[in-house]
Amino acid sequence: MIRIFDRIINCRNAVKAIRLNWMTIIKYFFKWLPFSIAVGIASGITASLFDYLLVEINFLFMRNDYIILMFALIVALVTGYVINFLPETAGPGINFVLKRMDDNGVISIKSTIYKFFISVFALSGVFMAGREGVSVFMGAGISSFLSRYFGIGSKFKDYAILIGAGAFTGALLKAPLGGALFALELKYVSDMDYRPFAQTIVASITSYTIFSLLRGSHTFIQLSQQPVWQFSHIPHLVLLGVFVSLIVYIFVPMFYFANCVSSSIKPIYRPLSGTLVALPILYVLLSIHNVDFLSLSVNYGALSDILQKPFPVVESFSAIFLIIFFNSLTIGFGISGGMILPSLLIGALAGNIFGHFFPSELLVFTMAGMGAALSATSKTPLAAIVIITEMTHTDVVIPMTAAVIVSYILTFGLNIYSSQSACRTNSKSEINF
């Protein structure tokens, strides 16, 4: 009888444990869900305009060597003028966003507008910068602006920023799930902030849907064949992860060194100074590879070529180091743009070197190299796998994971975004709206 009574007590306790937090559910559906959809719509429309301007400006200016030179110098001058009074708009801008999240602050609409215009010109050609820095900054600015109208208190400003960052990134990279995961993994090096997960996914899918309706649903990276791989190549992919890690140990310190050197120059002159030194490097890079690096940020065509066409090993090595120096001198000196694209490019070239020894599996090695490089530089391993899968519409998750995990572990403590926290330090364990 005592055992039966104890079981009845335990059953009653189990029933008590099943409680619905109606207040949280109501607030989610009547505040956070509308907010996420609104952020997604605004991000999708803004990202579509951004992409449209990239394509049109690239078409107008990237056809003549003299125009290209003048275009680069004008962009550097304008960027220097903007970062002179709005320093947060320089470079990727992600460090500034992460700091604002720590302070539960907001991204001003003024900074967001200026970031939009200098980024449009920077990514239209020449500079090979990534879209994710702009995406995180723009999305954070949009969500910060809208949060005041949806009654999002200062306690949850960081959640609002993550939602906007994921939405804009998902649209501009055409990777809704990967964009959301990138934003959630970005804040902490060793921990994903899963608390605003549902809202970020809703916002990202909404923005991606709007972007696809306005700009088309085609993938950025066009593949002419499907990748094939064998389990016997897993050890080689592990070695690829080690190789990419060694490159990242050169890439990240070089970027920080260039950024440190640039701090001794007045902000208004920084982008121009770095660009003047970087342009000869770009000329050498263009003479080595017969790929369209000048339109890389617009259509990812050069990346598609490197993924599928074998290049001589010496040329690939030289291109890796030239890209490292070029991006350090441009983005490191304040040119607006992200580091995802340079990372993907370096990883693809590293994979191309390995693929030289396994021609039939070239695509697998280049894609795995991209994932390994992105994971190592930004410390977003899950997002790296998902983003590449979505950008190519192919499945090489298992071989890519082998390279991604190795590069992530071997470069732990080294990341391109200095404001990333090592772990979650606040006491909020759940979203209690």
KALIN-V799071 format. One record per residue. N is the residue number from 0. RES is the residue in three letters. PSI is psi as a letter, one per 40 degrees, with the letter a starting at -180 (none if undefined). Layout:
BEGIN
N,RES,PSI / N,RES,PSI
END
This chain:
BEGIN
0,MET,d / 1,ILE,d / 2,ARG,d / 3,ILE,d / 4,PHE,d / 5,ASP,d / 6,ARG,d / 7,ILE,d / 8,ILE,d / 9,ASN,d / 10,CYS,d / 11,ARG,d / 12,ASN,d / 13,ALA,d / 14,VAL,d / 15,LYS,d / 16,ALA,d / 17,ILE,g / 18,ARG,i / 19,LEU,h / 20,ASN,g / 21,TRP,d / 22,MET,d / 23,THR,d / 24,ILE,d / 25,ILE,d / 26,LYS,d / 27,TYR,d / 28,PHE,d / 29,PHE,e / 30,LYS,d / 31,TRP,d / 32,LEU,d / 33,PRO,d / 34,PHE,d / 35,SER,d / 36,ILE,d / 37,ALA,d / 38,VAL,d / 39,GLY,d / 40,ILE,d / 41,ALA,d / 42,SER,d / 43,GLY,d / 44,ILE,d / 45,THR,d / 46,ALA,d / 47,SER,d / 48,LEU,d / 49,PHE,d / 50,ASP,d / 51,TYR,d / 52,LEU,d / 53,LEU,d / 54,VAL,d / 55,GLU,d / 56,ILE,d / 57,ASN,d / 58,PHE,d / 59,LEU,d / 60,PHE,d / 61,MET,f / 62,ARG,e / 63,ASN,h / 64,ASP,d / 65,TYR,d / 66,ILE,d / 67,ILE,d / 68,LEU,d / 69,MET,d / 70,PHE,d / 71,ALA,d / 72,LEU,d / 73,ILE,d / 74,VAL,d / 75,ALA,d / 76,LEU,d / 77,VAL,d / 78,THR,d / 79,GLY,d / 80,TYR,d / 81,VAL,d / 82,ILE,e / 83,ASN,d / 84,PHE,e / 85,LEU,g / 86,PRO,d / 87,GLU,e / 88,THR,e / 89,ALA,i / 90,GLY,a / 91,PRO,d / 92,GLY,e / 93,ILE,d / 94,ASN,d / 95,PHE,d / 96,VAL,d / 97,LEU,d / 98,LYS,d / 99,ARG,d / 100,MET,d / 101,ASP,d / 102,ASP,e / 103,ASN,f / 104,GLY,a / 105,VAL,i / 106,ILE,h / 107,SER,i / 108,ILE,d / 109,LYS,d / 110,SER,d / 111,THR,d / 112,ILE,d / 113,TYR,d / 114,LYS,d / 115,PHE,d / 116,PHE,d / 117,ILE,d / 118,SER,d / 119,VAL,d / 120,PHE,d / 121,ALA,d / 122,LEU,e / 123,SER,e / 124,GLY,i / 125,VAL,d / 126,PHE,e / 127,MET,f / 128,ALA,i / 129,GLY,i / 130,ARG,e / 131,GLU,d / 132,GLY,d / 133,VAL,d / 134,SER,d / 135,VAL,d / 136,PHE,d / 137,MET,d / 138,GLY,d / 139,ALA,d / 140,GLY,d / 141,ILE,d / 142,SER,d / 143,SER,d / 144,PHE,d / 145,LEU,d / 146,SER,d / 147,ARG,d / 148,TYR,e / 149,PHE,e / 150,GLY,f / 151,ILE,h / 152,GLY,i / 153,SER,d / 154,LYS,d / 155,PHE,f / 156,LYS,d / 157,ASP,d / 158,TYR,d / 159,ALA,d / 160,ILE,d / 161,LEU,d / 162,ILE,d / 163,GLY,d / 164,ALA,d / 165,GLY,d / 166,ALA,d / 167,PHE,d / 168,THR,d / 169,GLY,d / 170,ALA,d / 171,LEU,d / 172,LEU,e / 173,LYS,f / 174,ALA,g / 175,PRO,d / 176,LEU,d / 177,GLY,d / 178,GLY,d / 179,ALA,d / 180,LEU,d / 181,PHE,d / 182,ALA,d / 183,LEU,d / 184,GLU,d / 185,LEU,d / 186,LYS,d / 187,TYR,h / 188,VAL,d / 189,SER,e / 190,ASP,h / 191,MET,h / 192,ASP,g / 193,TYR,e / 194,ARG,d / 195,PRO,f / 196,PHE,d / 197,ALA,d / 198,GLN,d / 199,THR,d / 200,ILE,d / 201,VAL,d / 202,ALA,d / 203,SER,d / 204,ILE,d / 205,THR,d / 206,SER,d / 207,TYR,d / 208,THR,d / 209,ILE,d / 210,PHE,d / 211,SER,d / 212,LEU,d / 213,LEU,d / 214,ARG,e / 215,GLY,i / 216,SER,e / 217,HIS,i / 218,THR,i / 219,PHE,d / 220,ILE,h / 221,GLN,h / 222,LEU,h / 223,SER,e / 224,GLN,i / 225,GLN,i / 226,PRO,i / 227,VAL,i / 228,TRP,i / 229,GLN,i / 230,PHE,d / 231,SER,e / 232,HIS,e / 233,ILE,d / 234,PRO,d / 235,HIS,d / 236,LEU,d / 237,VAL,d / 238,LEU,d / 239,LEU,d / 240,GLY,d / 241,VAL,d / 242,PHE,d / 243,VAL,d / 244,SER,d / 245,LEU,d / 246,ILE,d / 247,VAL,d / 248,TYR,e / 249,ILE,d / 250,PHE,d / 251,VAL,d / 252,PRO,d / 253,MET,d / 254,PHE,d / 255,TYR,d / 256,PHE,d / 257,ALA,d / 258,ASN,d / 259,CYS,d / 260,VAL,d / 261,SER,d / 262,SER,e / 263,SER,e / 264,ILE,i / 265,LYS,h / 266,PRO,d / 267,ILE,d / 268,TYR,e / 269,ARG,d / 270,PRO,d / 271,LEU,d / 272,SER,d / 273,GLY,d / 274,THR,d / 275,LEU,d / 276,VAL,d / 277,ALA,d / 278,LEU,d / 279,PRO,d / 280,ILE,d / 281,LEU,d / 282,TYR,d / 283,VAL,d / 284,LEU,d / 285,LEU,d / 286,SER,e / 287,ILE,d / 288,HIS,h / 289,ASN,f / 290,VAL,i / 291,ASP,g / 292,PHE,d / 293,LEU,d / 294,SER,e / 295,LEU,d / 296,SER,e / 297,VAL,d / 298,ASN,e / 299,TYR,f / 300,GLY,d / 301,ALA,d / 302,LEU,d / 303,SER,d / 304,ASP,d / 305,ILE,d / 306,LEU,d / 307,GLN,e / 308,LYS,h / 309,PRO,h / 310,PHE,i / 311,PRO,i / 312,VAL,d / 313,VAL,d / 314,GLU,d / 315,SER,d / 316,PHE,d / 317,SER,d / 318,ALA,d / 319,ILE,d / 320,PHE,d / 321,LEU,d / 322,ILE,d / 323,ILE,d / 324,PHE,d / 325,PHE,d / 326,ASN,d / 327,SER,d / 328,LEU,e / 329,THR,c / 330,ILE,d / 331,GLY,d / 332,PHE,e / 333,GLY,e / 334,ILE,h / 335,SER,h / 336,GLY,i / 337,GLY,i / 338,MET,e / 339,ILE,d / 340,LEU,d / 341,PRO,d / 342,SER,d / 343,LEU,d / 344,LEU,d / 345,ILE,d / 346,GLY,d / 347,ALA,d / 348,LEU,d / 349,ALA,d / 350,GLY,d / 351,ASN,d / 352,ILE,d / 353,PHE,d / 354,GLY,e / 355,HIS,d / 356,PHE,e / 357,PHE,g / 358,PRO,d / 359,SER,e / 360,GLU,f / 361,LEU,d / 362,LEU,d / 363,VAL,d / 364,PHE,d / 365,THR,d / 366,MET,d / 367,ALA,d / 368,GLY,d / 369,MET,d / 370,GLY,d / 371,ALA,d / 372,ALA,d / 373,LEU,d / 374,SER,d / 375,ALA,d / 376,THR,d / 377,SER,e / 378,LYS,f / 379,THR,g / 380,PRO,d / 381,LEU,d / 382,ALA,d / 383,ALA,d / 384,ILE,d / 385,VAL,d / 386,ILE,d / 387,ILE,d / 388,THR,d / 389,GLU,d / 390,MET,d / 391,THR,e / 392,HIS,f / 393,THR,i / 394,ASP,h / 395,VAL,f / 396,VAL,d / 397,ILE,d / 398,PRO,d / 399,MET,d / 400,THR,d / 401,ALA,d / 402,ALA,d / 403,VAL,d / 404,ILE,d / 405,VAL,d / 406,SER,d / 407,TYR,d / 408,ILE,d / 409,LEU,e / 410,THR,e / 411,PHE,h / 412,GLY,e / 413,LEU,h / 414,ASN,i / 415,ILE,d / 416,TYR,h / 417,SER,e / 418,SER,e / 419,GLN,h / 420,SER,i / 421,ALA,d / 422,CYS,i / 423,ARG,h / 424,THR,e / 425,ASN,i / 426,SER,e / 427,LYS,h / 428,SER,e / 429,GLU,i / 430,ILE,h / 431,ASN,g / 432,PHE,none
END
